[in-house]
């Protein structure tokens, strides 16, 4: 029996309704019924929109269908220095390594849960027996284009990059529409050759214990009920629908019993959609009904009455379940002819059902269907055919072929190690290199002008050992890091260069992992997360990680204001280093690594992050970056974006200043989050944050409001409880009052 894992930030039950949740719920239950062993990993912790049903109840519920529902929150074992979605994807990667038992893992591109896991596989470091499928639904960039929305924070911008890379690194992608594949190709995404169009499985309805039926008064309606079906927002066509119904004639109005808006209430700037609808329909002289709290099953029952005419006027869609359910449920409906909607409907019915997404064409279609209500149609494919296609996908055998290191495949590596006045730390760095699992390398040590007696004596002491190994010690005047690294590279003989500072400590497998990843990924540059150590300690080789700085990769958008590439402790193909011209040699200024990585990426060289931390980065109270000029450092890292090869030169220069202001605000938020942990609500805040991201903020508007009210009540309860416990100690009392003020002010 093949073991399948579905990784998703959206699943029916914990999330009230959503296309991704509907699709993966249906897929999980259908595949379990077909005989597969199915686990679902819900990636938003125990966040649930079901007020009266905790997550543990949903676990038991899914067991009834032979589906094992699991959940994962952000890891609490490691303090990860990175924006939210990097941390989320990395937490999932850590879970995946510990639970490497699946034949097939399927996820969506939204929120890029599989980003670091896919990097690991593409670099030949793991998951060789696992097939990774990305079931495309709605990337953040795609949703933002449809909503005319600009990215509103760093997380948002990073999702553009991560979601694209998740698609590009997948073993296979499956889309419910050819339209979405074409959209990605038009964006010049490197879509995998192994790609298929398979419709989503028929929605399953396991969430209620008894059948849902229409109320008696609804069953007695004889005139036509016009139903707007979808979230009450611009992207779903609320504006063109309101303009279209304003054109109804007096005679047409007599054929309509009421106009119903069936969908989630959202924020439309200064007003919510309920207020907006009431304002726009105040002179219509037709009864208006707004339903915002139905889940998928209740909505499905509501639209199936014979006197309903459902309108789906979306401005952008992939393969919406609103249309899908109308087709399989025999619902009278019309829909806009955009995205993947036409692919769901038999071509013979297009003329009766589809309209161009503008008020004139929509009004014309409504007018026609008011006197021609019934149109016999169906979904373009039978349910059993769709299930058969999915079963075939999961039964396909895929064995990844990785390049393995051997005596015949072991490229020569040069470790370029730079030192200045820290012999006690240099000793640790050299010891970590001597204990590497990879043996085909040399060390080029450049002393950048040390003058202290202890430094000079230590270099003399290790000269003999270096000579015996064929390693080199090069002494130079003090020219700073860029020049010192270039000097080391000048004497290097390796096919690959690994740059290292004297206060770094290499993990035993650093060189081995760097080389293996380079061979399998064909990357020109590889960086790695940094495990942090503090002070002058020498970490044990396999010491447990407590703090980690996590890079993103080669996203030039983010790199214009933040070093998302990684640390200078990296691997660079020697030919690439030579072609770029090495590091610039500005004296007394940092960020030479950031500048180098940006120049390489702009020039078209491939930079990737190995998700496994390969070295220990020492956090000290003194050092170049702390004592240096931050404004000059920032100018240096921005300099690649001001050259003639980048179309945007000067406008982007505004970004660092704005980002600095944003980061100040975010630090205040971090303080609030830190204090919120006193009251046990930090994880709840993270879950809410996850659910409102990626162009889906409006989906969660009502739920977020309610959850935040619940959190406020919890804060008040916990703070009262804490105050009652603390009866002595004025310092503790003042700290408690301050924490309460910070949190309640949020």
VOMAR-60371 format. One line per 2 residues: their letters; for each residue x, z negated, y of C-alpha. Coordinates in Angstrom, 1 decimal. Example, Ala and Ser with C-alpha at 12.3 -4.5 7.8 and 13.67 -1.06 7.14 Angstrom:
<pts>
as	12.3:-7.8:-4.5; 13.7:-7.1:-1.1;
</pts>
This chain:
<pts>
xx	0.0:0.0:0.0; 1.5:1.1:3.3;
xx	1.8:-1.6:6.0; 0.6:-0.6:9.5;
xx	1.1:-2.5:12.8; -1.0:-1.6:15.8;
xx	0.6:-3.0:19.0; -1.8:-3.1:21.9;
xx	-2.5:-4.9:25.2; -6.2:-4.2:24.7;
xx	-8.5:-4.9:21.6; -12.2:-5.4:21.3;
xx	-13.3:-9.0:21.4; -10.6:-10.6:23.5;
xx	-11.1:-7.7:26.0; -14.8:-7.0:26.7;
xx	-14.6:-3.2:26.9; -11.9:-0.6:27.4;
xx	-11.0:2.8:26.0; -7.7:1.7:24.4;
xx	-9.3:-1.4:22.8; -12.2:0.7:21.5;
xx	-9.9:3.3:20.0; -7.5:0.8:18.3;
xx	-10.3:-1.4:17.0; -12.0:1.6:15.4;
xx	-8.6:2.8:14.0; -7.7:-0.6:12.6;
xx	-11.0:-1.1:10.8; -11.2:2.5:9.5;
xx	-7.6:2.4:8.1; -8.1:-1.0:6.5;
xx	-11.2:0.4:4.8; -9.1:3.4:3.7;
xx	-6.8:1.0:1.8; -3.9:0.4:4.3;
xx	-2.6:-3.1:5.0; -3.3:-3.4:8.8;
xx	-2.0:-5.9:11.3; -2.9:-5.8:15.0;
xx	-0.5:-7.4:17.5; -2.3:-8.2:20.7;
xx	0.3:-8.4:23.4; -1.5:-10.5:26.0;
xx	-1.1:-13.9:24.3; -4.5:-15.5:23.8;
xx	-6.0:-14.1:26.9; -9.7:-13.5:26.3;
xx	-12.6:-12.2:28.4; -15.1:-13.8:26.0;
xx	-16.0:-17.1:27.7; -17.7:-18.6:24.7;
xx	-15.3:-17.4:22.0; -11.7:-18.5:21.8;
xx	-9.0:-16.2:20.4; -8.9:-18.1:17.1;
xx	-12.5:-17.1:16.5; -11.6:-13.4:16.9;
xx	-8.8:-13.9:14.3; -11.4:-15.1:11.8;
xx	-13.8:-12.3:12.8; -11.3:-9.5:12.1;
xx	-10.5:-11.0:8.8; -14.0:-10.0:7.7;
xx	-12.8:-6.4:8.0; -9.4:-7.0:6.3;
xx	-7.6:-6.7:9.6; -5.0:-9.4:10.5;
xx	-5.2:-10.1:14.2; -1.9:-11.5:15.7;
xx	-0.9:-12.3:19.2; 2.3:-12.6:21.2;
xx	3.1:-14.1:24.6; 6.2:-13.9:26.7;
xx	9.1:-15.6:24.8; 9.7:-19.2:25.8;
xx	13.0:-19.4:23.9; 14.9:-17.3:26.4;
xx	14.9:-17.3:30.2; 14.8:-13.6:30.9;
xx	15.8:-12.4:34.4; 13.7:-9.2:34.8;
xx	10.3:-8.1:36.2; 7.2:-8.8:34.1;
xx	6.9:-5.7:32.0; 10.5:-5.7:31.0;
xx	10.2:-9.3:29.8; 7.0:-8.4:28.0;
xx	8.5:-5.5:26.1; 11.6:-7.4:25.3;
xx	9.6:-10.3:23.9; 7.8:-7.8:21.6;
xx	11.2:-6.3:20.6; 12.5:-9.8:19.6;
xx	9.3:-10.2:17.5; 9.7:-6.8:16.0;
xx	13.2:-7.6:14.8; 12.0:-10.8:13.1;
xx	9.0:-9.0:11.5; 10.7:-5.7:10.4;
xx	8.3:-5.2:7.6; 6.1:-2.2:8.7;
xx	6.0:1.4:7.4; 4.2:2.6:10.6;
xx	4.0:1.1:14.0; 1.5:2.6:16.4;
xx	1.0:1.7:20.1; -0.1:3.3:23.4;
xx	2.0:4.3:26.3; 0.1:2.0:28.7;
xx	2.3:-1.0:29.6; 5.2:0.4:27.5;
xx	5.1:-2.4:24.9; 7.4:-0.5:22.6;
xx	10.1:0.4:25.2; 13.0:-1.8:24.0;
xx	12.1:-1.4:20.4; 12.2:2.4:20.6;
xx	15.5:2.2:22.5; 16.9:0.2:19.5;
xx	15.7:2.8:17.0; 16.9:5.8:19.0;
xx	20.4:4.2:19.1; 20.5:3.9:15.4;
xx	20.6:0.1:15.5; 17.5:-0.7:13.5;
xx	14.0:0.2:12.3; 15.3:3.1:10.2;
xx	12.4:2.7:7.7; 9.7:2.5:10.3;
xx	7.8:5.4:11.9; 6.9:4.8:15.5;
xx	3.8:6.6:16.8; 2.6:6.6:20.4;
xx	-1.2:7.2:20.7; -1.4:8.5:24.2;
xx	-4.4:7.2:26.3; -3.6:6.8:29.9;
xx	-0.2:6.2:31.5; 0.0:4.3:34.8;
xx	1.2:7.4:36.7; -1.7:9.5:35.3;
xx	-4.3:6.8:36.3; -2.7:6.4:39.8;
xx	-2.9:10.2:40.4; -6.6:10.1:39.5;
xx	-7.2:7.1:41.8; -5.1:8.4:44.7;
xx	-3.1:5.2:44.4; 0.5:4.6:45.4;
xx	2.7:2.2:43.4; 2.3:-1.2:44.9;
xx	5.2:-3.2:43.5; 8.4:-2.9:41.5;
xx	6.5:-3.6:38.2; 4.2:-0.7:39.0;
xx	7.2:1.7:39.6; 8.9:0.5:36.5;
xx	5.9:1.3:34.4; 6.1:5.0:35.5;
xx	9.6:5.1:34.0; 9.0:3.0:30.9;
xx	5.8:4.7:29.9; 7.4:8.1:30.1;
xx	10.4:7.0:28.0; 8.1:5.5:25.4;
xx	6.5:8.9:25.0; 9.8:10.7:24.9;
xx	11.4:8.3:22.3; 8.5:8.2:19.9;
xx	8.9:9.6:16.4; 5.5:11.2:16.9;
xx	2.8:11.3:19.6; -0.9:11.7:18.9;
xx	-3.3:12.5:21.8; -7.0:12.7:21.6;
xx	-6.8:15.7:23.9; -4.6:18.7:24.4;
xx	-5.2:18.2:28.1; -3.1:15.0:28.2;
xx	-0.2:16.6:26.3; -0.3:19.5:28.8;
xx	-0.3:17.0:31.7; 2.9:15.4:30.4;
xx	4.5:18.8:29.8; 3.7:19.8:33.4;
xx	5.5:16.6:34.5; 8.6:17.8:32.6;
xx	8.4:14.9:30.2; 10.5:15.6:27.1;
xx	7.5:15.4:24.7; 8.6:15.1:21.0;
xx	8.3:18.2:18.9; 6.2:16.2:16.4;
xx	2.9:16.0:18.3; -0.7:16.3:17.3;
xx	-4.2:16.3:18.8; -6.5:14.0:16.8;
xx	-9.7:12.6:18.2; -10.2:8.8:18.4;
xx	-12.1:7.3:15.5; -15.8:6.7:15.8;
xx	-16.4:3.4:17.6; -17.0:0.5:15.3;
xx	-19.6:-2.2:16.2; -18.5:-5.4:14.5;
xx	-18.7:-7.8:17.4; -22.3:-9.0:17.2;
xx	-23.9:-10.9:14.3; -27.3:-9.2:14.8;
xx	-28.6:-5.9:15.9; -29.1:-5.3:19.6;
xx	-32.3:-3.7:20.7; -33.8:-2.6:24.0;
xx	-36.2:-5.0:25.8; -39.9:-4.2:25.4;
xx	-40.3:-3.3:29.1; -37.4:-0.8:28.9;
xx	-39.0:0.9:25.8; -42.2:1.6:27.7;
xx	-40.5:3.7:30.4; -41.9:7.2:30.5;
xx	-40.3:8.7:33.6; -36.6:9.6:33.5;
xx	-34.0:6.9:34.2; -30.9:8.3:35.8;
xx	-27.9:6.3:34.6; -24.4:6.4:36.2;
xx	-22.2:5.4:33.2; -18.6:4.2:33.9;
xx	-16.7:1.8:36.0; -18.2:1.7:39.5;
xx	-15.1:3.2:41.2; -13.8:6.3:42.9;
xx	-11.9:7.6:39.8; -15.2:7.5:37.8;
xx	-17.0:9.6:40.4; -19.2:6.9:42.1;
xx	-18.8:8.7:45.5; -19.8:12.2:44.4;
xx	-22.7:10.7:42.4; -24.0:8.8:45.5;
xx	-23.8:12.0:47.6; -25.5:14.0:44.9;
xx	-28.5:11.7:44.5; -28.9:11.6:48.3;
xx	-29.9:15.3:48.0; -32.8:14.7:45.6;
xx	-36.1:16.2:46.9; -39.4:14.3:47.0;
xx	-40.6:16.1:44.0; -37.5:15.3:42.0;
xx	-37.7:11.7:42.9; -41.2:11.5:41.4;
xx	-39.7:12.4:38.0; -37.2:9.4:38.2;
xx	-38.3:5.9:37.3; -35.1:4.3:38.5;
xx	-31.4:4.9:39.1; -29.2:2.6:37.1;
xx	-25.5:1.9:37.6; -24.0:0.8:34.3;
xx	-20.4:-0.2:34.6; -17.9:-2.8:35.8;
xx	-18.0:-4.0:39.4; -14.7:-3.3:41.2;
xx	-13.1:-3.9:44.6; -13.5:-0.9:46.9;
xx	-11.3:-2.1:49.7; -13.3:-4.3:52.1;
xx	-16.4:-4.5:49.8; -17.2:-4.6:46.1;
xx	-19.0:-1.7:44.4; -22.3:-3.6:44.2;
xx	-22.5:-4.0:48.0; -21.3:-0.4:48.4;
xx	-24.0:1.0:46.2; -26.8:-1.0:47.9;
xx	-25.6:0.2:51.3; -25.5:3.8:50.2;
xx	-28.9:3.8:48.5; -30.8:1.7:51.0;
xx	-32.9:4.7:52.2; -33.3:6.5:48.9;
xx	-36.7:5.1:48.1; -36.0:4.9:44.4;
xx	-35.7:1.6:42.4; -32.0:0.8:42.0;
xx	-30.6:-1.3:39.1; -27.0:-2.4:38.7;
xx	-25.7:-3.7:35.3; -22.1:-4.9:35.4;
xx	-21.8:-7.4:32.4; -22.6:-5.3:29.3;
xx	-20.0:-4.9:26.6; -19.7:-1.6:24.8;
xx	-22.4:-2.3:22.2; -25.0:-3.4:24.7;
xx	-24.3:-0.4:26.9; -24.5:1.9:23.9;
xx	-28.0:0.7:23.1; -29.1:0.9:26.7;
xx	-28.3:4.6:27.1; -29.9:5.8:23.9;
xx	-33.5:5.6:25.0; -35.2:9.1:25.0;
xx	-36.0:8.9:28.7; -32.4:8.4:29.8;
xx	-30.3:11.0:31.6; -26.7:9.7:31.6;
xx	-24.3:11.0:34.2; -20.5:10.8:33.7;
xx	-19.1:12.3:36.9; -15.4:11.3:36.5;
xx	-12.7:12.8:38.7; -10.0:12.3:36.0;
xx	-10.4:11.6:32.3; -8.5:12.0:29.0;
xx	-10.9:11.7:26.1; -13.5:9.1:27.2;
xx	-15.6:7.1:24.8; -18.5:7.3:27.3;
xx	-18.8:11.0:26.4; -17.9:10.4:22.8;
xx	-20.7:7.9:22.3; -23.3:10.1:24.1;
xx	-22.4:12.9:21.7; -22.6:10.9:18.5;
xx	-25.6:8.9:19.6; -27.9:11.8:20.6;
xx	-27.9:10.7:24.3; -29.2:13.0:27.0;
xx	-26.2:13.3:29.3; -24.2:15.5:31.7;
xx	-20.5:15.1:32.5; -17.8:16.6:34.8;
xx	-15.7:19.4:33.4; -12.4:17.7:33.8;
xx	-9.5:16.5:31.7; -10.2:16.3:28.0;
xx	-14.0:16.1:28.3; -14.7:19.8:27.5;
xx	-12.6:19.4:24.3; -15.2:16.9:23.0;
xx	-18.2:19.1:23.5; -19.1:22.3:21.5;
xx	-18.5:25.3:23.8; -22.1:26.5:23.3;
xx	-23.3:23.4:25.2; -20.9:23.5:28.1;
xx	-23.2:25.3:30.4; -26.0:22.7:29.9;
xx	-23.9:19.6:30.1; -20.8:20.2:32.2;
xx	-20.5:20.5:36.0; -17.7:20.8:38.5;
xx	-16.8:17.4:40.0; -18.4:17.8:43.4;
xx	-21.7:16.6:44.8; -23.3:20.1:45.1;
xx	-22.7:21.1:41.5; -23.6:17.6:40.2;
xx	-26.9:17.7:42.2; -27.7:21.1:40.8;
xx	-27.1:19.9:37.2; -29.2:16.8:37.7;
xx	-32.0:18.9:39.2; -31.9:21.3:36.2;
xx	-31.9:18.5:33.6; -34.8:16.7:35.1;
xx	-37.0:19.5:33.8; -34.8:20.3:30.8;
xx	-34.0:16.8:29.6; -33.3:17.4:25.9;
xx	-30.1:19.2:24.9; -29.2:19.2:21.2;
xx	-25.5:18.7:20.8; -22.8:16.8:18.8;
xx	-19.2:15.9:18.7; -16.9:18.8:18.0;
xx	-15.6:17.1:14.8; -17.2:15.1:12.0;
xx	-16.2:11.5:11.7; -14.9:11.9:8.2;
xx	-12.7:14.8:9.3; -11.1:12.6:12.0;
xx	-10.5:9.8:9.6; -8.9:12.1:7.1;
xx	-6.5:13.3:9.8; -5.5:9.8:10.6;
xx	-5.0:8.8:7.0; -2.8:11.8:6.6;
xx	-0.6:10.7:9.5; -0.1:7.2:8.0;
xx	0.7:8.6:4.6; 3.4:10.9:5.9;
xx	6.8:9.7:4.8; 9.5:9.6:7.4;
xx	13.1:8.3:6.9; 15.3:8.3:10.0;
xx	18.8:9.5:9.5; 21.3:7.5:11.5;
xx	25.0:8.2:11.9; 26.8:5.3:10.2;
xx	30.4:4.3:11.1; 33.0:4.9:8.4;
xx	36.7:5.7:8.0; 35.9:9.3:8.8;
xx	33.5:8.4:11.7; 35.3:5.9:13.9;
xx	36.1:7.2:17.4; 39.0:5.6:19.3;
xx	37.9:3.3:22.1; 39.8:2.0:25.1;
xx	38.8:-1.4:26.5; 39.7:-1.4:30.2;
xx	40.1:-5.1:31.0; 40.8:-6.2:34.6;
xx	42.2:-9.5:35.6; 43.0:-11.5:38.8;
xx	44.2:-15.1:38.9; 42.1:-16.5:36.0;
xx	44.4:-16.7:33.0; 42.3:-19.5:31.4;
xx	39.3:-17.2:31.3; 41.4:-14.1:30.4;
xx	42.5:-16.0:27.3; 38.8:-16.2:26.2;
xx	38.2:-12.5:26.9; 41.2:-11.5:24.8;
xx	40.3:-13.8:22.0; 36.8:-12.2:21.8;
xx	38.4:-8.8:21.6; 40.8:-9.8:18.8;
xx	37.8:-10.9:16.7; 35.8:-7.6:16.9;
xx	34.2:-6.1:13.8; 35.4:-2.7:15.0;
xx	39.1:-2.0:14.6; 39.9:1.4:16.1;
xx	40.5:0.4:19.7; 43.1:-0.4:22.3;
xx	43.1:-2.8:25.3; 44.4:-1.7:28.7;
xx	44.8:-4.8:30.8; 45.3:-4.3:34.5;
xx	46.5:-7.3:36.5; 45.2:-6.6:40.0;
xx	47.9:-8.4:41.9; 47.9:-11.9:40.6;
xx	50.5:-14.1:42.3; 49.9:-17.6:40.9;
xx	52.7:-18.9:38.6; 50.3:-19.7:35.8;
xx	48.9:-16.1:35.8; 52.3:-14.6:35.7;
xx	53.5:-16.9:32.9; 50.4:-16.1:30.8;
xx	50.9:-12.4:31.1; 54.5:-12.8:30.0;
xx	53.3:-14.9:27.1; 50.9:-12.3:25.7;
xx	53.2:-9.3:26.3; 54.7:-9.5:22.8;
xx	51.3:-9.6:21.1; 50.1:-6.6:23.2;
xx	53.2:-4.6:22.2; 52.6:-5.3:18.5;
xx	49.1:-4.0:18.7; 49.9:-1.0:20.9;
xx	48.0:-2.4:23.8; 49.2:-2.2:27.4;
xx	49.6:-4.5:30.3; 49.7:-2.8:33.7;
xx	50.6:-4.8:36.9; 49.5:-3.5:40.3;
xx	49.1:-4.7:43.8; 45.7:-6.2:44.7;
xx	43.4:-3.2:45.2; 40.1:-4.6:44.1;
xx	37.8:-3.8:41.1; 37.1:-0.1:41.6;
xx	40.8:0.7:41.8; 41.8:-1.6:39.0;
xx	39.3:-0.1:36.6; 40.4:3.4:37.6;
xx	44.0:2.5:36.9; 43.1:1.2:33.4;
xx	41.1:4.4:32.7; 44.1:6.5:33.8;
xx	46.2:5.0:30.9; 43.4:5.0:28.3;
xx	43.6:7.3:25.3; 40.1:6.6:23.9;
xx	37.2:9.0:23.5; 35.1:6.1:25.0;
xx	36.0:3.6:27.6; 34.6:0.0:27.6;
xx	35.0:-1.8:30.9; 35.4:-5.5:30.9;
xx	36.2:-8.3:33.4; 38.4:-11.2:32.6;
xx	35.6:-13.7:32.8; 33.4:-11.8:30.3;
xx	33.4:-12.8:26.6; 32.6:-10.0:24.1;
xx	30.3:-10.7:21.2; 32.0:-9.9:17.8;
xx	30.0:-6.8:17.3; 30.2:-5.4:20.9;
xx	32.4:-2.4:20.3; 30.8:-1.6:17.0;
xx	27.3:-1.5:18.5; 28.4:0.4:21.6;
xx	30.0:3.1:19.4; 27.2:3.4:16.9;
xx	24.6:3.6:19.7; 26.7:6.3:21.5;
xx	26.9:8.4:18.4; 23.2:8.2:17.6;
xx	21.8:8.5:21.1; 24.4:11.0:22.5;
xx	24.3:8.9:25.7; 27.2:9.3:28.1;
xx	26.9:5.8:29.4; 25.6:2.7:27.6;
xx	24.9:-0.7:29.3; 23.6:-3.9:27.7;
xx	21.7:-7.0:28.6; 24.0:-9.9:29.6;
xx	23.7:-13.2:27.9; 24.6:-15.8:30.5;
xx	27.0:-18.7:30.2; 27.8:-21.2:32.9;
xx	31.0:-22.7:34.2; 34.2:-22.2:32.0;
xx	32.8:-22.7:28.5; 33.9:-20.6:25.6;
xx	30.7:-19.6:23.8; 30.6:-19.8:20.0;
xx	30.4:-16.2:18.5; 26.8:-16.5:17.4;
xx	25.6:-19.1:19.9; 21.8:-19.0:20.6;
xx	20.9:-17.2:23.8; 19.2:-19.3:26.5;
xx	19.5:-17.1:29.6; 19.6:-13.3:29.7;
xx	19.8:-10.6:32.5; 17.8:-7.6:31.2;
xx	18.4:-4.1:32.7; 15.9:-1.4:32.7;
xx	17.8:1.9:32.5; 18.4:5.0:34.5;
xx	15.3:5.0:36.8; 16.6:6.4:40.1;
xx	13.4:5.3:41.9; 14.0:1.6:41.2;
xx	17.8:2.1:41.4; 17.5:2.9:45.1;
xx	16.9:-0.7:45.9; 17.7:-2.7:42.7;
xx	20.5:-2.4:40.1; 18.3:-1.5:37.1;
xx	21.2:0.2:35.3; 23.2:-2.8:34.0;
xx	26.5:-4.6:34.4; 29.9:-3.0:34.7;
xx	30.6:-4.3:31.2; 29.5:-0.9:29.7;
xx	30.6:2.0:27.6; 31.4:5.3:29.2;
xx	32.4:8.6:27.6; 35.9:9.3:28.8;
xx	35.1:12.9:29.7; 32.1:11.7:31.7;
xx	34.2:9.2:33.6; 36.7:11.9:34.5;
xx	34.0:14.4:35.6; 32.4:11.8:37.9;
xx	35.7:10.8:39.4; 35.6:7.2:38.3;
xx	34.7:4.3:40.6; 35.1:4.5:44.3;
xx	37.8:2.3:45.6; 36.4:0.5:48.7;
xx	38.4:-2.7:49.2; 36.6:-6.0:49.4;
xx	33.1:-4.6:48.6; 31.1:-5.0:45.4;
xx	28.5:-2.9:43.7; 31.0:-0.4:42.5;
xx	29.3:-0.3:39.1; 25.8:0.2:40.6;
xx	27.2:3.1:42.7; 29.0:4.6:39.7;
xx	25.9:4.5:37.5; 23.8:6.1:40.3;
xx	26.3:8.9:40.8; 26.3:9.6:37.1;
xx	22.5:9.6:36.7; 22.1:11.9:39.8;
xx	24.7:14.2:38.3; 22.5:14.5:35.1;
xx	24.5:12.3:32.7; 22.5:10.3:30.2;
xx	22.5:6.5:30.7; 20.7:4.2:28.3;
xx	20.4:0.4:27.8; 21.2:-1.1:24.4;
xx	18.5:-3.8:24.1; 20.8:-6.1:22.1;
xx	23.0:-8.3:24.4; 26.6:-7.5:23.5;
xx	28.6:-9.8:25.8; 28.5:-13.1:27.6;
xx	28.4:-12.9:31.4; 29.8:-15.9:33.2;
xx	27.8:-17.3:36.1; 30.1:-19.1:38.5;
xx	29.8:-20.9:41.8; 32.5:-18.7:43.3;
xx	33.3:-15.0:43.0; 33.4:-11.7:44.7;
xx	29.6:-11.1:45.0; 29.0:-14.6:46.3;
xx	31.7:-14.5:48.9; 31.4:-10.8:49.8;
xx	29.3:-9.1:52.4; 25.9:-8.4:50.9;
xx	24.9:-5.8:53.5; 28.0:-3.8:52.8;
xx	27.5:-4.2:49.1; 24.0:-2.8:49.5;
xx	25.2:0.1:51.5; 27.7:1.0:48.8;
xx	25.0:1.0:46.1; 22.7:3.1:48.2;
xx	25.4:5.6:49.1; 24.8:8.0:46.2;
xx	21.2:8.5:47.4; 22.5:9.7:50.8;
xx	24.5:12.6:49.4; 23.6:16.3:49.5;
xx	22.3:16.4:46.0; 19.3:14.1:46.5;
xx	16.4:15.6:48.4; 15.3:12.3:50.0;
xx	18.2:11.0:52.0; 17.2:8.6:54.8;
xx	13.6:7.7:54.3; 14.6:5.9:51.1;
xx	17.0:3.8:53.2; 14.0:1.9:54.4;
xx	13.2:0.7:51.0; 15.9:-2.0:50.6;
xx	14.7:-3.8:53.7; 11.1:-3.8:52.5;
xx	12.1:-4.9:49.1; 14.0:-7.8:50.5;
xx	10.9:-9.0:52.3; 8.8:-8.5:49.1;
xx	11.4:-10.5:47.1; 11.1:-13.4:49.5;
xx	7.3:-13.4:49.0; 7.9:-13.1:45.2;
xx	10.2:-16.1:45.3; 7.4:-18.1:46.8;
xx	5.1:-16.9:44.0; 7.8:-17.9:41.4;
xx	7.8:-21.4:42.9; 4.0:-21.5:42.5;
xx	4.4:-20.3:38.9; 7.0:-22.9:38.2;
xx	4.8:-25.7:39.6; 1.9:-24.3:37.7;
xx	3.7:-25.1:34.4; 3.1:-28.8:35.2;
xx	-0.6:-28.2:34.6; -0.3:-26.0:31.5;
xx	-1.6:-22.8:33.1; 1.6:-20.6:33.5;
xx	0.8:-18.6:30.3; -2.8:-18.0:31.6;
xx	-1.4:-16.6:34.8; 1.0:-14.2:32.9;
xx	-1.9:-13.0:30.8; -4.1:-12.3:33.8;
xx	-1.2:-10.5:35.5; -0.7:-8.3:32.4;
xx	-4.3:-7.3:32.2; -4.6:-6.2:35.9;
xx	-1.6:-3.9:35.9; -1.1:-0.2:35.5;
xx	-4.0:1.4:37.3; -6.5:-0.8:35.5;
xx	-6.7:-3.5:38.2; -10.4:-2.7:38.9;
xx	-11.3:-3.0:35.2; -10.6:-6.7:35.3;
xx	-12.0:-7.6:38.7; -14.9:-9.8:37.6;
xx	-13.1:-11.4:34.8; -10.1:-12.2:36.9;
xx	-12.3:-13.9:39.5; -14.0:-16.0:36.8;
xx	-10.7:-16.9:35.2; -9.1:-17.9:38.5;
xx	-12.1:-20.2:39.2; -11.6:-21.7:35.7;
xx	-7.9:-22.2:36.5; -8.7:-23.9:39.8;
xx	-11.0:-26.3:38.0; -8.3:-26.9:35.4;
xx	-5.7:-27.6:38.1; -8.1:-30.1:39.8;
xx	-8.7:-31.8:36.5; -5.0:-32.0:35.5;
xx	-3.9:-33.1:39.0; -6.5:-35.9:39.0;
xx	-5.4:-36.9:35.5; -1.7:-36.9:36.7;
xx	-2.5:-38.9:39.8; -4.3:-41.6:37.7;
xx	-1.3:-41.9:35.3; 1.2:-42.2:38.1;
xx	0.5:-45.6:39.7; 4.1:-46.4:40.8;
xx	7.1:-44.6:42.1; 6.6:-43.0:45.6;
xx	9.0:-40.1:44.8; 6.9:-39.0:41.9;
xx	3.7:-39.4:43.8; 5.0:-37.2:46.7;
xx	6.3:-34.6:44.2; 2.9:-34.5:42.5;
xx	1.0:-34.1:45.8; 3.3:-31.3:46.9;
xx	2.8:-29.4:43.6; -0.9:-29.8:43.9;
xx	-0.8:-28.4:47.5; 1.3:-25.4:46.5;
xx	-0.9:-24.5:43.5; -4.2:-25.0:45.2;
xx	-3.1:-23.0:48.2; -2.5:-20.0:45.9;
</pts>
